[in-house]
Amino acid sequence: DLAIFELDATYGQLIARGYRPLEIQAEPLSPGEPVIAVGVPVTGIAPDEQYLRQADCGVSGQTQLIEFTWTWYDFLRTDCADIKPGSSGSPLISTRTRKLVGLINTTTQDAAYIGPGFACYLGVPCEIRPAGPSTIRDAAYAMPLAGVERCFANGGAFDLNLPGCPLDKGRQLTLSGFPNRTTRPMVGGRRVTWNTTVSGGNFTHYRYK
């Protein structure tokens, strides 16, 4: 839900046209930081009620999150309401500084099933805790933006390899023989053999679930 665009207008030209961009908050969040999320939820919302909404909420911490095939680090946990498909990518703004702190990414609010067999799957994100994965009801999560400014060199050039840039470099592993998404890990009480070969990326470790 984060996209970097290069525009054909200068910053000064945009300001002259009346645009007022939001700044990214570089300083760490305060405990319980009050925030607002602004977006247009659509799933489960009547067509005549699909309009821009503001949720007043708070950030209760940061966590490592797993959902389906994705792993996210230091995601912001919030109690923002009305976060549904269509809200993804919505800005999360500190009411203290009026600066951007994150982008809404996922939620457990629409999870029809929560419990063994469903945790960490699509639409049911899990927090990874010392005691194991845990699904928090009615939580909404946002990608943090602090540090993104360090991905731009002098003159505005975008470079993922700059020191301190927190964004993923895009390196991927190659999976050969990976089973389809309907393959179950257990059949008749016996573990299924995936016959998957992991290669590439020059990584020393990888994780799976």
Contacts in CASP RR format, 6 or more apart in sequence:
PFRMAT RR
TARGET T0000
AUTHOR 0000-0000-0000
METHOD contacts of the structure
MODEL  1
DLAIFELDATYGQLIARGYRPLEIQAEPLSPGEPVIAVGVPVTGIAPDEQ
YLRQADCGVSGQTQLIEFTWTWYDFLRTDCADIKPGSSGSPLISTRTRKL
VGLINTTTQDAAYIGPGFACYLGVPCEIRPAGPSTIRDAAYAMPLAGVER
CFANGGAFDLNLPGCPLDKGRQLTLSGFPNRTTRPMVGGRRVTWNTTVSG
GNFTHYRYK
1 88 0 8 1.000
1 89 0 8 1.000
1 103 0 8 1.000
1 104 0 8 1.000
1 105 0 8 1.000
1 143 0 8 1.000
2 103 0 8 1.000
2 143 0 8 1.000
2 145 0 8 1.000
2 148 0 8 1.000
2 167 0 8 1.000
4 151 0 8 1.000
4 158 0 8 1.000
6 158 0 8 1.000
7 14 0 8 1.000
9 17 0 8 1.000
14 21 0 8 1.000
22 91 0 8 1.000
22 93 0 8 1.000
22 98 0 8 1.000
22 99 0 8 1.000
22 100 0 8 1.000
23 99 0 8 1.000
23 100 0 8 1.000
24 99 0 8 1.000
24 100 0 8 1.000
24 101 0 8 1.000
24 145 0 8 1.000
24 146 0 8 1.000
24 147 0 8 1.000
24 148 0 8 1.000
24 149 0 8 1.000
25 94 0 8 1.000
25 97 0 8 1.000
25 99 0 8 1.000
25 100 0 8 1.000
25 101 0 8 1.000
25 145 0 8 1.000
25 146 0 8 1.000
26 146 0 8 1.000
26 147 0 8 1.000
26 149 0 8 1.000
27 97 0 8 1.000
27 146 0 8 1.000
28 146 0 8 1.000
29 59 0 8 1.000
29 61 0 8 1.000
29 76 0 8 1.000
29 94 0 8 1.000
29 101 0 8 1.000
30 96 0 8 1.000
31 61 0 8 1.000
32 58 0 8 1.000
32 59 0 8 1.000
32 60 0 8 1.000
32 61 0 8 1.000
33 58 0 8 1.000
33 59 0 8 1.000
33 94 0 8 1.000
33 96 0 8 1.000
33 101 0 8 1.000
34 56 0 8 1.000
34 57 0 8 1.000
34 58 0 8 1.000
34 94 0 8 1.000
34 95 0 8 1.000
34 96 0 8 1.000
35 57 0 8 1.000
35 58 0 8 1.000
35 59 0 8 1.000
35 78 0 8 1.000
35 80 0 8 1.000
35 92 0 8 1.000
35 93 0 8 1.000
35 94 0 8 1.000
35 95 0 8 1.000
35 101 0 8 1.000
36 54 0 8 1.000
36 55 0 8 1.000
36 56 0 8 1.000
36 57 0 8 1.000
36 92 0 8 1.000
36 93 0 8 1.000
36 95 0 8 1.000
37 54 0 8 1.000
37 55 0 8 1.000
37 57 0 8 1.000
37 78 0 8 1.000
37 80 0 8 1.000
37 83 0 8 1.000
37 87 0 8 1.000
37 90 0 8 1.000
37 91 0 8 1.000
37 92 0 8 1.000
37 93 0 8 1.000
37 104 0 8 1.000
37 140 0 8 1.000
37 142 0 8 1.000
38 52 0 8 1.000
38 53 0 8 1.000
38 54 0 8 1.000
38 55 0 8 1.000
38 90 0 8 1.000
38 91 0 8 1.000
38 93 0 8 1.000
39 52 0 8 1.000
39 53 0 8 1.000
39 54 0 8 1.000
39 86 0 8 1.000
39 87 0 8 1.000
39 90 0 8 1.000
39 91 0 8 1.000
39 104 0 8 1.000
40 50 0 8 1.000
40 51 0 8 1.000
40 52 0 8 1.000
40 53 0 8 1.000
40 86 0 8 1.000
40 87 0 8 1.000
40 90 0 8 1.000
41 50 0 8 1.000
41 53 0 8 1.000
41 82 0 8 1.000
41 83 0 8 1.000
41 84 0 8 1.000
41 85 0 8 1.000
41 86 0 8 1.000
41 87 0 8 1.000
42 50 0 8 1.000
42 84 0 8 1.000
42 85 0 8 1.000
42 86 0 8 1.000
43 84 0 8 1.000
43 85 0 8 1.000
43 86 0 8 1.000
43 110 0 8 1.000
44 84 0 8 1.000
45 84 0 8 1.000
53 82 0 8 1.000
55 80 0 8 1.000
55 81 0 8 1.000
55 82 0 8 1.000
55 83 0 8 1.000
56 95 0 8 1.000
57 78 0 8 1.000
57 79 0 8 1.000
57 80 0 8 1.000
57 81 0 8 1.000
57 140 0 8 1.000
58 78 0 8 1.000
58 79 0 8 1.000
58 80 0 8 1.000
59 76 0 8 1.000
59 77 0 8 1.000
59 78 0 8 1.000
59 92 0 8 1.000
59 101 0 8 1.000
60 77 0 8 1.000
60 78 0 8 1.000
60 79 0 8 1.000
61 76 0 8 1.000
61 77 0 8 1.000
62 74 0 8 1.000
62 75 0 8 1.000
62 76 0 8 1.000
62 77 0 8 1.000
62 144 0 8 1.000
63 74 0 8 1.000
63 75 0 8 1.000
63 77 0 8 1.000
63 127 0 8 1.000
63 128 0 8 1.000
63 129 0 8 1.000
63 141 0 8 1.000
64 71 0 8 1.000
64 72 0 8 1.000
64 73 0 8 1.000
64 74 0 8 1.000
64 75 0 8 1.000
64 127 0 8 1.000
64 128 0 8 1.000
65 71 0 8 1.000
65 72 0 8 1.000
65 73 0 8 1.000
65 75 0 8 1.000
65 106 0 8 1.000
65 125 0 8 1.000
65 126 0 8 1.000
65 127 0 8 1.000
65 128 0 8 1.000
65 141 0 8 1.000
66 72 0 8 1.000
66 120 0 8 1.000
66 125 0 8 1.000
66 126 0 8 1.000
66 128 0 8 1.000
66 133 0 8 1.000
66 209 0 8 1.000
67 106 0 8 1.000
67 120 0 8 1.000
67 121 0 8 1.000
67 122 0 8 1.000
67 123 0 8 1.000
67 124 0 8 1.000
67 125 0 8 1.000
67 126 0 8 1.000
68 120 0 8 1.000
68 121 0 8 1.000
68 122 0 8 1.000
68 123 0 8 1.000
71 207 0 8 1.000
72 105 0 8 1.000
72 141 0 8 1.000
72 143 0 8 1.000
74 144 0 8 1.000
75 105 0 8 1.000
75 141 0 8 1.000
75 142 0 8 1.000
75 143 0 8 1.000
75 144 0 8 1.000
76 92 0 8 1.000
76 101 0 8 1.000
76 102 0 8 1.000
76 141 0 8 1.000
76 142 0 8 1.000
76 143 0 8 1.000
76 144 0 8 1.000
77 127 0 8 1.000
77 136 0 8 1.000
77 139 0 8 1.000
77 140 0 8 1.000
77 141 0 8 1.000
78 92 0 8 1.000
78 139 0 8 1.000
78 140 0 8 1.000
78 141 0 8 1.000
78 142 0 8 1.000
79 138 0 8 1.000
79 139 0 8 1.000
79 140 0 8 1.000
80 92 0 8 1.000
80 104 0 8 1.000
80 140 0 8 1.000
81 109 0 8 1.000
81 138 0 8 1.000
81 140 0 8 1.000
83 90 0 8 1.000
83 104 0 8 1.000
83 107 0 8 1.000
83 109 0 8 1.000
83 140 0 8 1.000
84 107 0 8 1.000
84 109 0 8 1.000
84 110 0 8 1.000
85 110 0 8 1.000
87 104 0 8 1.000
87 107 0 8 1.000
87 140 0 8 1.000
88 104 0 8 1.000
88 105 0 8 1.000
88 106 0 8 1.000
89 103 0 8 1.000
89 104 0 8 1.000
89 105 0 8 1.000
90 103 0 8 1.000
90 104 0 8 1.000
91 100 0 8 1.000
91 102 0 8 1.000
91 103 0 8 1.000
91 104 0 8 1.000
92 100 0 8 1.000
92 101 0 8 1.000
92 102 0 8 1.000
92 103 0 8 1.000
92 104 0 8 1.000
92 142 0 8 1.000
93 99 0 8 1.000
93 100 0 8 1.000
93 101 0 8 1.000
94 100 0 8 1.000
94 101 0 8 1.000
100 145 0 8 1.000
101 142 0 8 1.000
101 144 0 8 1.000
101 145 0 8 1.000
101 146 0 8 1.000
102 142 0 8 1.000
102 143 0 8 1.000
102 144 0 8 1.000
102 145 0 8 1.000
103 142 0 8 1.000
103 143 0 8 1.000
103 145 0 8 1.000
104 140 0 8 1.000
104 141 0 8 1.000
104 142 0 8 1.000
105 141 0 8 1.000
105 142 0 8 1.000
105 143 0 8 1.000
106 123 0 8 1.000
106 125 0 8 1.000
106 140 0 8 1.000
106 141 0 8 1.000
107 123 0 8 1.000
107 125 0 8 1.000
107 139 0 8 1.000
107 140 0 8 1.000
107 141 0 8 1.000
108 114 0 8 1.000
108 123 0 8 1.000
108 124 0 8 1.000
108 125 0 8 1.000
108 135 0 8 1.000
108 136 0 8 1.000
108 137 0 8 1.000
108 138 0 8 1.000
108 139 0 8 1.000
108 140 0 8 1.000
109 138 0 8 1.000
109 139 0 8 1.000
109 140 0 8 1.000
110 123 0 8 1.000
111 118 0 8 1.000
111 123 0 8 1.000
111 124 0 8 1.000
111 135 0 8 1.000
111 137 0 8 1.000
113 124 0 8 1.000
114 124 0 8 1.000
114 135 0 8 1.000
114 137 0 8 1.000
115 135 0 8 1.000
118 124 0 8 1.000
119 126 0 8 1.000
119 133 0 8 1.000
119 134 0 8 1.000
119 135 0 8 1.000
120 126 0 8 1.000
120 133 0 8 1.000
120 135 0 8 1.000
120 209 0 8 1.000
124 135 0 8 1.000
125 135 0 8 1.000
125 141 0 8 1.000
126 133 0 8 1.000
126 134 0 8 1.000
126 135 0 8 1.000
127 133 0 8 1.000
127 134 0 8 1.000
127 135 0 8 1.000
127 136 0 8 1.000
146 166 0 8 1.000
147 164 0 8 1.000
147 165 0 8 1.000
147 166 0 8 1.000
148 165 0 8 1.000
148 166 0 8 1.000
148 167 0 8 1.000
150 162 0 8 1.000
150 163 0 8 1.000
150 164 0 8 1.000
150 165 0 8 1.000
150 166 0 8 1.000
151 158 0 8 1.000
151 159 0 8 1.000
151 160 0 8 1.000
151 162 0 8 1.000
151 165 0 8 1.000
151 166 0 8 1.000
151 167 0 8 1.000
152 158 0 8 1.000
152 159 0 8 1.000
152 162 0 8 1.000
153 159 0 8 1.000
153 162 0 8 1.000
159 165 0 8 1.000
160 167 0 8 1.000
160 169 0 8 1.000
160 170 0 8 1.000
161 169 0 8 1.000
171 201 0 8 1.000
171 202 0 8 1.000
171 203 0 8 1.000
172 201 0 8 1.000
173 198 0 8 1.000
173 199 0 8 1.000
173 200 0 8 1.000
173 201 0 8 1.000
173 203 0 8 1.000
173 206 0 8 1.000
174 198 0 8 1.000
174 199 0 8 1.000
174 200 0 8 1.000
174 201 0 8 1.000
175 196 0 8 1.000
175 197 0 8 1.000
175 198 0 8 1.000
176 196 0 8 1.000
176 197 0 8 1.000
176 199 0 8 1.000
177 194 0 8 1.000
177 195 0 8 1.000
177 196 0 8 1.000
177 197 0 8 1.000
178 194 0 8 1.000
178 196 0 8 1.000
179 192 0 8 1.000
179 194 0 8 1.000
179 196 0 8 1.000
183 192 0 8 1.000
183 194 0 8 1.000
184 192 0 8 1.000
185 191 0 8 1.000
185 192 0 8 1.000
186 192 0 8 1.000
198 206 0 8 1.000
END
